[in-house]
Amino acid sequence: MLKYFTAHPASVNETYLQHMEVAGSFAFWLLLASLCAALHAVFPFLCEKTASRIITRLHHRMGAGRIRRAGACTPAQQALDSAAL
């Protein structure tokens, strides 16, 4: 049962708690971006570039700081990762 909580964090060279902190940070910024986008939808003159700036920064954070260990995921997961690019 423990492997369900540790396998993915280990595949990106993080402990469970480190992964929780990183994922929680992403969740916070994504929530903020969604609120800014909703505000912009109603009031187009507000937050004109805020959501896109947050998403761009998150994209760079995810790609730059995280290294997946070779062989740490299944071939099916590798195929999904490649398809997502």
N, C-alpha and C positions, 0 to 999 in steps of 0.2 A: 504494500500500500504506500509506503514512504517514497517509492520510486516515482509515483505519479506527481509528487511535489518537488522532486529533485532532478529528474531527468532533463527537462527542458532548461532550467537554470544552468545546469552543468554544461549543456550543449553550447551555451553562449558565455562560458567561463565565469559564471556567477554563482554565489551561494543562493539559497532560497530567500534569505533576508535581503541580500543585495538586489535580487531580481524583483522582490516585492517593492523595494524602494524605487527602482527604475520604472517599473510598470505603473506604480502609483503616481509618479511624477508625470509620466505620459498621460495618464488618465486625467489628472488635474488640468494640464495644458490643453488637452483635447476638449474637455468640458468648457474651459474658458473660450477656446476658439469657436465652439458651437454657440455659446451665448453671444459672442461678438457677431457671428454670422446671422443669428436670429435678430439681433438688434439692428444690424445693417439691412436686413430684409424689410423691416418696418420703416426704418429711418435711413435711407440710402446715403445720407450725408455723414453718418457716424460710422466709425470703425471701417473705413473704406478698404484698408489693406491689412488690418490687424489679424484676421483669421488666417489669411494666406501666409503672412509672415510667421505666425506661430507654427503652421504646418510645415513650412520650409525648414525652420529651425529644428523641428522634431525629426524630420526626414534626415537631416544631416547628422543629428545626434545618434539616430538609430544606426546609420551606416558607418559612421566614423569610429564609434567607441566599442562596437560589439564584434567580436570575432567568433564565428562558429567553429567548434572543434571538428576536424575531419572525422567522418565516420560516426559522429554523435547523433545523427538522425537517420531515420529509415530511408530507403530509396524512394518511397512514396512521398515523404516529407521533402526530400531533395527535389523531386519533380514539381511539387507544389511551389517550393521556393523559386525554382527556375521559371516556372510559368508566371509567377507574380511579377517578375522583372519585365 
